[in-house]
Amino acid sequence: MSAVTAPETDRVYPSLRAAWLPLAALCLAFFVEMVDNTLMSIALPSIGRDLGGDTTSLQWVSGAYSLTFGGLLLTAGSVADRFGRRRVLQIGLALFGLVSLGVLLVSTTAELIALRAALGVAAAAMAPITNSLVFRLFDDATLRMRAMTVMIVVGMSGFVLGPLLGGTALAHFSWHWLLLVNAPIALVAALGVRFGVAPDRAEGLTRDRLDLAGAALSILSIAAACFTFTSAVENGWLSPLTIGSAAGAILGAIAFVARERTAAAPMLDLSLFRDGTVRGATIAQIGTSIAMTGVMFTLILHFQYAWGWSPLHAGLANLPIIGTMLAATPISEALARRFGHRAAAVVGAVFLVAGLAAMAWGVEHGYLAIAIAMIVMTIGLRTVMTICAVALVGAMPANRTSMGAALNDTAQEVGTSVGTAAVGTLIAALVTTVLPDGAWSPDLVASYFAGERVIFAALAVVVGVLAVWGALTLTNSRATDEHPAAEEQPTAEQHPAAGPHPVAEQPAP
C-alpha cells in the first residue's frame, strides 16, 4: 500500500477544517520556534539593564539559540526518522516548555546564554518534524500543499511579528515573560499532537543505526558556518576568529561528506542530491531566506531609526508581508496547476527579484512604495517557498520525510545566517560601523538610504540567481507533491530501508 494511502489505523483527514486540532498544534509549535529569536532580540536592552550584561554577552543571548538550532537540525531529522517523529516532537515540546520555565532561576547573562542554547536544542527537535507531520495528516496532494502554506504563513508571521509582540509585551511585563509564555504554548501544542496525530508505525521509519560520527560532523560544520557569519558581523571577515571558524566549517563539511560517502548507514544519503528536485529546492530555499532576512534586517533599521517609528508602528508596517502570504495562496496553486512546478517556481522567482528591485527604488519614495514592493516580493517568496518545501519533503523516501524537512529548515537557517551577515557587512561598509541609538542626522539618513539601494540591488541579483537556478531543476509536474518520473526513481535495492515513495503510486491529477 502507498504511504499516501494510509491504513485505517492512521488519522487521515478529509479537509483542513477536520484536521484543525493537529494542524493548529503543529502550527503553534512552528510559530513558537520562529518567534522566539526575534521576540528576544527586542528585549536585549531590558535584559542588559537587568542582568548587567555587556554588548558581546547580549549578542550571544540571540546567537546561542541560532547556533544550537542550526547545528542540530539534520541530526534531529535523522533521529526522528529512526525513533518516531511524533515521539521526538513531543520530547522537544516538553523540553522547550521546561527549559523556558528555567528563566525564573536566571541571575546572570551567562546563565541566560546557557538557557537559550538549550532552547535551541529543543527547537531543533521540533522544527523538521512539524513540517514532515503535515504530510501524515492528509492523503490529498492539494490539501498537503495548502497545509504547508498555512505552516509557512504561521512561521513567517512569527518571524515578522516577533518585534511587534515583544515590544507590546515589554510595555506591560518583565522580559522574563517572553520566555515563560513558551511553557503553556508548548503544553497546548503537545496535547494537540498527542490526540490529533497518529503514532508512528515501524514500517514508516528507517531501521538503520544512527550515524553518530556523521551527526557530530554535521553539528560541527553547520554550527561553525553559522558562527562564521555571526563573527564576520561582529569582528570582521579577516579577524582570526572568523577565519578560524570558517576553516573549521570547511574542514567539518569535507569530513562530513567523506563520512557519508563511506558509511554503511549514512545520516544523510548524499546520492539524494542527484535528484534535481532535492538539489534545486535546497538552493532555492537558501535564496528565499537570504531575501526575507535581508529585507527584515534592513527595514527594521529603516522604520525604527531612519524614520524614528516605535517598535509597535514598525511591526505594523510589516503587515503587507503577512497579508500577502495569505492572499497569494490561490496564485501559487493556480500557477502550479496550470504550468507545473518548474515554471511556477520560476515565475515566483521573477516576482521575488522584481520586489527586491522595487524596494531599492522605493526606499526614498515613502512607505507606500515600500509596501507595494513588499507585496510583489512576498508573492514570489510565498510561491517559491511553498513549492520548494513541498517538493523537497515529497522527493525524499517515505521513511526519510523528517530528514527532508530538516534539510529544508537547514537551508533556510543557512540563508538566514548568510543574509544577516551580508547585510550587516554591507551596512558597515556603505553607511557606518556604529549606528547611533538616538535620532539620526539628515546626513546619516541619506547615507543609509543610499546604502539600502545597493543592498536591495545586490539581494535582487544574488537571490535571483539562487531562486531561478533552483527552480529550473524542478520537474514539470502539476501535482503538489514533487518528484521525478517513476522510471528515474532509485530502486528498492538502492534504498533498502526506504518504503514506497509518497507519490510513486499516486496518479497525477
HELIX and SHEET records of a PDB file:
HELIX    1   1 TRP A   20  SER A   41  1                                  22    
HELIX    2   2 LEU A   44  LEU A   51  1                                   8    
HELIX    3   3 THR A   55  PHE A   83  1                                  29    
HELIX    4   4 ARG A   85  LEU A  101  1                                  17    
HELIX    5   5 GLY A  102  LEU A  105  5                                   4    
HELIX    6   6 THR A  109  LEU A  137  1                                  29    
HELIX    7   7 ALA A  141  LEU A  170  1                                  30    
HELIX    8   8 TRP A  177  LEU A  180  1                                   4    
HELIX    9   9 ASN A  182  GLY A  196  1                                  15    
HELIX   10  10 ALA A  202  GLY A  204  5                                   3    
HELIX   11  11 LEU A  212  ASN A  235  1                                  24    
HELIX   12  12 PRO A  240  THR A  262  1                                  23    
HELIX   13  13 LEU A  270  ARG A  274  5                                   5    
HELIX   14  14 GLY A  276  LEU A  301  1                                  26    
HELIX   15  15 HIS A  302  ALA A  306  3                                   5    
HELIX   16  16 PRO A  311  ALA A  317  1                                   7    
HELIX   17  17 LEU A  319  ALA A  327  1                                   9    
HELIX   18  18 THR A  329  PHE A  339  1                                  11    
HELIX   19  19 HIS A  341  GLY A  362  1                                  22    
HELIX   20  20 GLY A  366  GLY A  394  1                                  29    
HELIX   21  21 ALA A  398  ARG A  400  5                                   3    
HELIX   22  22 THR A  401  LEU A  430  1                                  30    
HELIX   23  23 PRO A  442  LEU A  472  1                                  31    
HELIX   24  24 ALA A  486  GLU A  488  5                                   3    
END                                                                             
